[in-house]
Amino acid sequence: MSIALNTLGEQFATMARDQGISMELMHRVTALSSGGFDALPHNGAVITLLAITGMTHKKSYSDIFVVSVAIPVIATIVVILLGSLG
């Protein structure tokens, strides 16, 4: 998130202001979406977790996916929808 915001933060802020989107909503969406896409299979933390537990991607990733990817992405979609209503 910090890399993306350092690189593109001003453009995102300008686009949000032009569209009438609050910075608070932008922050929430950014935080949720960066968390949701940070646990994809190639992530170092996922690989380390599986190595420590002795599990494989095949056996474990469906559970990791639901908790670390699916739920945050669904929450992001809900926040975007609710934020666009208000």
N, C-alpha and C positions, 0 to 999 in steps of 0.2 A: 504494500500500500504506500509506503513512504517513497519508494522509487517512482511509482506512477504519479503520485501527487507532486513530488519534486520536479518531475519532468513535464507533466501536463496539467498541474493544479490550476494555474492561471487560466488556461483555456477552458477547463471544466467550470471554473467559477464564473467566467464570462458567459459561457453558454447557459449556465443555470440562471444567472441574473437576467439574461435576455429572454428566457422562457418563463420567468417569474417563479422559479423554484428556489425555496429557501436553502440557505447554506446548512442548516441543521438537518434537513432531509437529505441533502447531498452527502453529508458526513455519515449519516446512518446507512445509506445505501452503499457507500464506499466501504465502510467497515464490515457490513454483512457480506457483501459480495467478495471481498478479499479473503474473508474467512472461509467462505464456501468453496472457493476454487484453490485453496491452499493445501488441500489434502488429497490431491489427485495421486494416482498410483506411483508416479515418479518422485514424489516429494521425499526429501531426506528423512523427515520425521516419521513418515509412514514406513519407510524401509527400515529405519532404526527400531521402531516399535515391533515390527514383524520379526526382526532379527533377535531382539531381546526375548520375545515371547516364544520363539521357535515356530512361529506360524508361517504360512505361505500366503501370497496374494490370493491364490485360488480359494483357500479355506476362509480367509478373514476379510477380504476387501469388501464384500457385500455389506457386512456390518459397519465397517469403517465408512463406506460410502454413504450409507443412510444417515449416520450420526454426524459425519463431518462435511458432507457435500450436499446431500438432498435436503436435509432440514434447513441449513442456512440459505440455500438457494430458494426454497419455498418461502422462507421468512422474508428474504429480499423482495421477492415478487409481491408478497402481501404488503410490505412497507411501501413499495412503489405505488401499488394500487391505492392504498389508503392515503398516501401522501398526495397523489394526484387528485383525489376527491376534495381535499381541503384547501 
